[in-house]
């Protein structure tokens, strides 16, 4: 069984929006996480709240849709239902 990981919204945005900073190629670092997931090293845990957060800041929704489709095709996404604390 693969390790389950949570990937912060910023990693998705780095990948989908092609972000970088003056020190690192953030898009390439994000790509490596998703590539390792597709190579069966990880399963990624996501929730509706995470997807909503990502979509609000996306420049290119097509890239996210393709990424999610690839991860789904390999059964590498674990959907969880969010809970709210009172």
C-alpha positions in Angstrom: 0.0 0.0 0.0 1.2 3.5 -0.9 1.7 6.1 1.8 -1.1 8.6 2.0 -0.1 12.3 1.8 -1.9 15.6 1.9 -0.7 18.1 -0.7 -1.2 21.7 0.2 -3.1 23.9 -2.3 0.0 25.9 -3.0 1.7 22.8 -4.5 -1.2 22.4 -7.0 -1.0 26.1 -7.8 2.7 25.9 -8.3 2.2 23.1 -10.8 -0.9 24.4 -12.6 0.1 28.1 -12.7 3.8 27.4 -13.6 5.0 29.3 -10.6 8.6 29.8 -9.6 10.6 32.1 -7.3 14.0 33.6 -7.5 15.6 30.5 -5.9 13.6 27.4 -7.0 11.6 26.1 -10.0 8.4 25.6 -7.9 6.5 24.0 -10.9 9.2 21.4 -11.2 9.2 20.6 -7.5 5.4 20.2 -7.6 5.6 18.0 -10.7 8.0 15.7 -8.9 5.4 15.1 -6.2 2.7 14.2 -8.7 5.0 12.1 -10.8 6.1 10.1 -7.7 2.4 9.7 -6.9 1.7 8.3 -10.4 4.6 5.9 -9.9 2.7 4.5 -7.0 4.8 5.9 -4.2 1.9 7.9 -2.7 -1.9 8.3 -2.6 -3.1 11.9 -2.3 -5.8 12.8 0.1 -8.2 15.6 -1.1 -11.4 17.2 0.0 -14.0 19.5 -1.6 -12.6 22.4 0.4 -9.2 21.8 -1.0 -10.5 21.7 -4.6 -12.5 24.8 -4.1 -9.5 26.7 -2.7 -7.4 25.6 -5.7 -10.0 26.5 -8.3 -10.4 30.0 -6.9 -6.7 30.8 -7.5 -6.2 28.9 -10.8 -5.2 30.5 -14.0 -5.5 27.3 -16.0 -8.3 24.9 -14.9 -7.5 22.6 -17.8 -4.2 21.6 -16.2 -5.9 20.8 -12.9 -8.5 18.7 -14.7 -5.9 16.7 -16.6 -3.9 16.2 -13.4 -6.9 15.0 -11.5 -7.9 12.7 -14.4 -4.4 11.2 -14.5 -4.4 10.6 -10.7 -7.9 9.1 -10.8 -7.0 6.8 -13.6 -4.3 5.3 -11.4 -6.5 5.3 -8.3 -4.1 7.7 -6.6 -6.7 10.0 -5.0 -8.4 9.4 -1.8 -11.5 11.7 -1.3 -12.4 12.6 2.2 -15.4 14.4 3.5 -14.4 17.5 5.4 -15.7 18.1 8.9 -16.2 21.3 10.7 -15.4 21.8 14.3 -17.9 23.6 16.5 
